[in-house]
């Protein structure tokens, strides 16, 4: 027997002992609650046996039925010459009915209730003191209330357990969906950055080839080419560090189309412009100095933000601002809409997950929040430092 079962058994044994002591005191003092012409010895045996059954009320709930059967047998064996007790009978009846309804399973609670009803009916017929209307209402009401309370707690517990299981399943589903979305987005980022790296390596090869041709004739050109190679190579190494842990999906098809960058932002914003959604773009700073990988990340963040505006709000205007500074690129997408599709509580959309993954790849962050004017997505992506010789 486990420690918990021992503790439960000890608690129920103590409760049963209290009931037995009160029942015996009721018989032998005697209390004013004793009715009928039964034998105190026989009734004492009934009180002790019923108390023993109550000691198992949670470990062996079916033993509670014995509480009713004991008094039913005594009533039949004595031909109705039995005591009617409050502490020795009514209280154990209430505890047994409560325990059956609270801890019993299947048909056991109803079988126990039927045996209890039969025992109460026998008492009502053979014990004259129990035949008054007020007495009948009292002991029947007490027993019905005890059973109803136990049953209500049992149903509440079942509902709570069911709700907890549903919540656990929903949380598991949410975690799985989030993990899948992150994995898919990282695979996509890895593929796109691979293409950016391929472009950088091509530039290095071209510059090195050109320098090789004029290595003796034009030393100044060779020096410039070497500086460019070093700059592009350093930026490429930064890209490699960011994608080294990225994994390509086994069935992911590789697109041969060139990856977009900041130069394609205006075309992206214009393609989102329509009669129902007016989109505008403002830029600041030297966007041409932004590395291809970082430019691709900014492009995808703007693209996803505009997609969310179209899909999840009734906005009529969206304004995109992209600022390039020496140490960072800032993105600001503001619309004037209100949400038209309610997400499940606690659920994070895949689009926002993708934007955050892209920003985190460059050590940046994305925030999305409702404002007084609509909805706003902002992103800050640090610009990788490039060392020039």
C-alpha positions as CSV (number, residue, x, y, z in Angstrom):
1,X,0.0,0.0,0.0
2,X,1.3,3.4,-0.9
3,X,2.0,6.2,1.5
4,X,-1.0,8.1,0.2
5,X,-3.3,5.1,0.6
6,X,-2.1,4.7,4.2
7,X,-2.8,8.3,4.9
8,X,-6.3,8.0,3.5
9,X,-7.0,4.8,5.4
10,X,-5.8,6.5,8.6
11,X,-8.1,9.5,8.1
12,X,-11.1,7.3,7.4
13,X,-10.3,5.1,10.4
14,X,-10.2,8.1,12.7
15,X,-13.5,9.4,11.3
16,X,-15.1,5.9,11.8
17,X,-13.8,5.8,15.3
18,X,-15.4,9.1,16.1
19,X,-18.7,7.9,14.7
20,X,-18.5,4.6,16.7
21,X,-17.7,6.5,19.9
22,X,-20.6,8.9,19.4
23,X,-23.0,6.0,18.5
24,X,-22.1,4.0,21.6
25,X,-22.3,7.0,23.8
26,X,-25.7,7.7,22.3
27,X,-26.9,4.2,23.3
28,X,-25.4,3.8,26.7
29,X,-25.6,7.3,28.2
30,X,-28.3,7.4,26.7
31,X,-28.9,10.5,24.5
32,X,-32.4,11.9,23.9
33,X,-32.0,11.0,20.2
34,X,-32.5,7.2,21.0
35,X,-35.9,5.9,19.9
36,X,-37.4,2.4,19.8
37,X,-37.3,-0.7,22.0
38,X,-34.2,-2.5,20.6
39,X,-31.5,-4.2,22.5
40,X,-28.5,-1.9,23.4
41,X,-26.1,-4.8,22.9
42,X,-27.5,-5.6,19.4
43,X,-27.5,-2.0,18.4
44,X,-24.0,-1.6,19.7
45,X,-22.9,-4.4,17.5
46,X,-24.5,-2.7,14.6
47,X,-22.8,0.6,15.4
48,X,-19.4,-1.0,15.6
49,X,-19.9,-3.0,12.3
50,X,-21.1,0.0,10.5
51,X,-18.1,2.0,11.8
52,X,-15.8,-0.7,10.5
53,X,-17.4,-0.4,7.0
54,X,-17.0,3.4,7.1
55,X,-13.3,3.0,7.8
56,X,-13.0,1.6,4.2
57,X,-15.2,4.3,2.6
58,X,-12.5,5.5,0.2
59,X,-10.1,2.5,-0.1
60,X,-13.0,0.1,-0.7
61,X,-16.0,2.2,-1.4
62,X,-18.3,-0.8,-2.0
63,X,-18.0,-1.5,1.8
64,X,-20.3,1.5,2.4
65,X,-23.2,-0.6,1.2
66,X,-22.6,-2.8,4.3
67,X,-23.6,0.2,6.5
68,X,-27.2,-0.1,5.2
69,X,-27.2,-3.9,5.0
70,X,-26.1,-4.3,8.7
71,X,-29.2,-2.4,9.9
72,X,-31.5,-4.0,7.4
73,X,-30.4,-7.5,8.6
74,X,-30.8,-6.4,12.3
75,X,-34.3,-5.0,11.6
76,X,-35.3,-8.2,9.9
77,X,-33.7,-10.5,12.5
78,X,-35.3,-8.7,15.4
79,X,-38.7,-8.4,13.7
80,X,-38.6,-4.7,13.9
81,X,-37.6,-4.4,17.5
82,X,-34.6,-2.1,17.0
83,X,-33.3,1.3,17.9
84,X,-33.5,4.5,15.8
85,X,-30.3,6.5,16.4
86,X,-29.0,9.8,15.1
87,X,-25.3,9.4,15.7
88,X,-25.3,5.6,15.4
89,X,-27.5,5.4,12.2
90,X,-28.4,8.7,10.5
91,X,-24.8,10.1,10.6
92,X,-23.3,6.8,9.2
93,X,-26.0,6.7,6.6
94,X,-25.2,10.2,5.4
95,X,-21.4,9.4,5.4
96,X,-22.0,6.2,3.4
97,X,-24.3,7.8,0.9
98,X,-21.9,10.7,0.4
99,X,-19.0,8.4,0.0
100,X,-20.8,6.2,-2.5
101,X,-21.9,9.2,-4.6
102,X,-18.5,10.9,-4.4
103,X,-16.1,8.0,-4.8
104,X,-18.2,5.2,-6.3
105,X,-18.1,4.3,-9.9
106,X,-20.5,2.7,-12.4
107,X,-23.8,1.5,-10.8
108,X,-22.4,1.2,-7.3
109,X,-23.7,4.6,-6.0
110,X,-27.2,3.7,-7.3
111,X,-27.2,0.2,-5.8
112,X,-26.1,1.6,-2.5
113,X,-28.8,4.3,-2.6
114,X,-31.4,1.6,-3.3
115,X,-30.3,-0.5,-0.3
116,X,-30.3,2.6,1.9
117,X,-33.8,3.5,0.8
118,X,-35.0,-0.1,1.6
119,X,-33.5,0.2,5.1
120,X,-35.1,3.6,5.7
121,X,-38.5,2.3,4.6
122,X,-38.2,-0.6,7.0
123,X,-37.4,1.8,9.8
124,X,-40.3,4.0,8.9
125,X,-42.7,1.0,9.0
126,X,-41.5,-0.7,12.2
127,X,-40.3,2.1,14.4
128,X,-43.2,4.1,15.6
129,X,-41.1,7.1,16.6
130,X,-40.0,7.5,13.0
131,X,-43.5,7.7,11.5
132,X,-44.2,11.3,12.2
133,X,-44.1,13.6,9.2
134,X,-41.4,15.9,10.5
135,X,-39.2,12.9,11.4
136,X,-39.7,11.3,8.0
137,X,-38.9,14.5,6.2
138,X,-35.8,15.1,8.4
139,X,-34.0,11.7,7.9
140,X,-35.0,11.3,4.3
141,X,-33.9,14.9,3.5
142,X,-30.6,14.5,5.3
143,X,-29.8,11.3,3.3
144,X,-30.8,12.8,0.0
145,X,-28.7,15.9,0.6
146,X,-25.7,13.8,1.5
147,X,-26.0,11.8,-1.7
148,X,-26.6,14.9,-3.9
149,X,-23.6,16.7,-2.4
150,X,-21.4,13.7,-3.1
151,X,-22.7,13.3,-6.6
152,X,-22.3,17.0,-7.4
153,X,-18.7,17.0,-6.3
154,X,-18.1,13.8,-8.3
155,X,-19.5,15.4,-11.5
156,X,-17.5,18.7,-10.8
157,X,-14.3,16.7,-10.5
158,X,-15.0,14.8,-13.7
159,X,-15.7,18.1,-15.6
160,X,-12.5,19.6,-14.1
161,X,-10.4,16.6,-15.2
162,X,-12.0,16.6,-18.6
163,X,-11.3,20.3,-19.0
164,X,-7.7,19.8,-17.8
165,X,-7.2,17.1,-20.4
166,X,-8.6,19.2,-23.2
167,X,-6.4,22.1,-22.1
168,X,-3.3,19.9,-22.1
169,X,-4.2,18.5,-25.5
170,X,-4.7,22.1,-26.8
171,X,-1.4,23.2,-25.4
172,X,0.3,20.2,-26.9
173,X,-1.3,21.0,-30.3
174,X,-0.2,24.6,-30.0
175,X,3.4,23.6,-29.2
176,X,3.5,21.2,-32.1
177,X,2.1,23.8,-34.5
178,X,4.5,26.4,-33.2
179,X,7.5,24.0,-33.6
180,X,6.4,23.1,-37.1
181,X,6.0,26.7,-38.1
182,X,9.4,27.6,-36.7
183,X,11.0,24.7,-38.4
184,X,9.3,25.5,-41.7
185,X,10.3,29.1,-41.5
186,X,13.9,28.3,-40.6
187,X,14.2,26.0,-43.6
188,X,12.9,28.7,-45.8
189,X,15.4,31.2,-44.3
190,X,18.2,28.8,-44.7
191,X,17.4,28.3,-48.4
192,X,17.1,32.0,-49.1
193,X,20.4,32.8,-47.3
194,X,22.1,30.0,-49.2
195,X,21.1,31.8,-52.4
196,X,22.4,35.1,-50.9
197,X,25.7,33.4,-50.1
198,X,25.9,32.0,-53.6
199,X,25.6,35.6,-54.9
200,X,28.4,36.8,-52.6
201,X,30.7,34.0,-53.6
202,X,30.1,34.7,-57.3
203,X,31.1,38.4,-56.7
204,X,34.3,37.2,-55.0
205,X,35.1,34.9,-57.9
206,X,34.5,37.6,-60.5
207,X,36.6,40.2,-58.6
208,X,39.4,37.7,-58.1
209,X,39.4,36.8,-61.8
210,X,39.5,40.4,-62.9
211,X,42.3,41.2,-60.5
212,X,44.3,38.2,-61.8
213,X,44.2,39.6,-65.3
214,X,45.7,43.0,-64.4
215,X,47.9,42.0,-61.4
216,X,51.0,43.5,-63.1
217,X,49.4,46.3,-65.2
218,X,47.1,48.0,-62.7
219,X,48.1,47.5,-59.1
220,X,45.5,50.1,-57.9
221,X,42.7,48.2,-59.5
222,X,44.0,45.0,-57.8
223,X,44.1,46.7,-54.4
224,X,40.5,47.9,-54.8
225,X,39.4,44.4,-55.9
226,X,41.1,42.8,-52.9
227,X,39.4,45.3,-50.6
228,X,36.0,44.4,-52.2
229,X,36.8,40.7,-51.9
230,X,37.6,41.1,-48.2
231,X,34.5,43.1,-47.5
232,X,32.2,40.7,-49.4
233,X,34.0,37.7,-47.8
234,X,33.6,39.1,-44.3
235,X,29.9,39.7,-44.9
236,X,29.5,36.2,-46.3
237,X,31.2,34.7,-43.2
238,X,28.6,36.5,-41.0
239,X,25.9,35.0,-43.1
240,X,27.5,31.5,-42.7
241,X,27.5,31.9,-38.9
242,X,23.8,32.7,-38.9
243,X,22.7,29.8,-41.0
244,X,25.2,27.1,-39.7
245,X,22.4,25.5,-37.6
246,X,19.7,25.8,-40.1
247,X,18.5,22.6,-41.7
248,X,16.9,22.2,-45.1
249,X,13.7,20.2,-45.3
250,X,14.2,16.9,-47.1
251,X,11.4,17.5,-49.6
252,X,11.9,21.3,-50.0
253,X,12.2,22.3,-53.6
254,X,14.8,24.9,-54.5
255,X,13.6,27.9,-56.5
256,X,15.9,29.2,-59.3
257,X,14.4,32.7,-59.1
258,X,16.6,35.4,-57.6
259,X,15.8,36.4,-54.1
260,X,14.2,39.8,-53.6
261,X,15.8,42.5,-51.5
262,X,15.3,46.2,-50.5
263,X,15.4,47.2,-54.2
264,X,12.1,45.3,-54.7
265,X,10.3,46.9,-51.7
266,X,8.6,49.6,-53.8
267,X,7.3,47.0,-56.2
268,X,6.1,44.9,-53.3
269,X,4.2,47.8,-51.7
270,X,2.7,48.8,-55.1
271,X,1.5,45.3,-55.7
272,X,-0.3,45.4,-52.4
273,X,-2.0,48.7,-53.3
274,X,-5.7,48.4,-54.4
275,X,-9.0,50.2,-54.2
276,X,-9.8,48.6,-50.8
277,X,-6.3,48.9,-49.3
278,X,-4.1,51.9,-50.1
279,X,-0.4,51.1,-49.3
280,X,2.4,53.6,-49.3
281,X,6.2,53.4,-48.8
282,X,8.7,55.8,-47.3
283,X,12.4,55.0,-47.1
284,X,15.3,56.8,-45.4
285,X,19.1,56.2,-45.4
286,X,21.3,54.3,-47.7
287,X,19.4,51.1,-48.5
288,X,22.0,50.1,-51.1
289,X,24.5,49.6,-48.3
290,X,22.4,46.9,-46.6
291,X,23.7,43.3,-47.2
292,X,21.7,41.0,-49.4
293,X,20.8,38.6,-46.5
294,X,19.6,41.4,-44.3
295,X,17.7,43.1,-47.2
296,X,15.9,39.8,-47.8
297,X,14.9,39.6,-44.2
298,X,13.5,43.1,-44.3
299,X,11.7,42.4,-47.5
300,X,10.1,39.2,-46.0
301,X,9.0,41.0,-42.8
302,X,7.3,43.8,-44.9
303,X,5.7,41.2,-47.1
304,X,4.3,39.2,-44.2
305,X,3.1,42.3,-42.4
306,X,1.2,43.4,-45.5
307,X,-0.2,39.9,-46.0
308,X,-1.5,40.0,-42.4
309,X,-3.2,43.4,-43.0
310,X,-5.0,42.0,-46.0
311,X,-6.0,38.7,-44.4
312,X,-6.8,39.6,-40.8
313,X,-8.1,43.2,-40.7
314,X,-10.5,45.6,-42.5
315,X,-7.9,48.3,-42.9
316,X,-8.2,50.7,-45.8
317,X,-4.7,52.2,-45.5
318,X,-1.2,50.8,-44.7
319,X,1.9,52.8,-44.5
320,X,5.4,51.2,-44.7
321,X,8.5,52.9,-43.4
322,X,12.0,51.5,-43.9
323,X,15.0,53.3,-42.4
324,X,18.7,52.3,-42.9
325,X,21.1,53.7,-40.3
326,X,24.8,52.9,-39.7
327,X,24.1,50.2,-37.1
328,X,20.6,49.0,-37.8
329,X,17.6,48.8,-40.2
330,X,14.2,49.8,-38.9
331,X,10.8,48.6,-40.3
332,X,7.5,50.1,-39.4
333,X,4.2,48.9,-40.9
334,X,1.1,50.8,-39.6
335,X,-2.5,50.2,-40.7
336,X,-5.8,51.7,-39.7
337,X,-7.8,48.5,-39.4
338,X,-9.5,46.4,-36.7
339,X,-9.2,42.7,-36.4
340,X,-11.9,40.7,-38.2
341,X,-10.7,37.2,-37.4
342,X,-10.4,36.2,-33.7
343,X,-7.5,33.9,-33.0
344,X,-7.7,31.3,-30.3
345,X,-6.5,32.6,-26.9
346,X,-2.7,32.3,-26.5
347,X,-2.2,31.4,-30.1
348,X,0.6,33.1,-32.1
349,X,0.1,33.3,-35.9
350,X,2.6,31.6,-38.1
351,X,3.3,34.9,-39.9
352,X,4.4,36.6,-36.7
353,X,6.6,33.5,-35.8
354,X,8.3,33.8,-39.2
355,X,8.9,37.5,-38.8
356,X,10.4,37.0,-35.3
357,X,12.6,34.2,-36.6
358,X,14.0,36.3,-39.4
359,X,14.7,39.2,-37.0
360,X,16.3,37.0,-34.4
361,X,18.6,35.5,-37.0
362,X,20.3,39.0,-37.2
363,X,20.0,39.7,-33.5
364,X,16.9,41.9,-33.9
365,X,13.4,41.8,-32.7
366,X,9.8,42.3,-33.9
367,X,6.9,43.7,-32.0
368,X,3.2,43.7,-33.0
369,X,0.5,45.5,-31.1
370,X,-2.8,47.3,-31.5
371,X,-2.7,51.1,-31.3
372,X,-5.4,53.7,-31.1
373,X,-5.1,54.2,-34.9
374,X,-5.1,50.5,-35.9
375,X,-2.3,47.8,-35.8
376,X,1.4,48.3,-35.9
377,X,4.3,46.0,-36.6
378,X,7.8,47.2,-35.9
379,X,11.2,45.5,-36.4
380,X,14.7,46.5,-35.6
381,X,17.6,44.5,-37.2
382,X,21.2,45.4,-36.3
383,X,23.5,45.9,-39.3
384,X,26.5,43.4,-39.3
385,X,29.8,45.2,-38.8
386,X,32.2,44.8,-41.7
387,X,35.9,45.4,-41.1
388,X,37.7,47.1,-44.0
389,X,41.5,46.8,-44.5
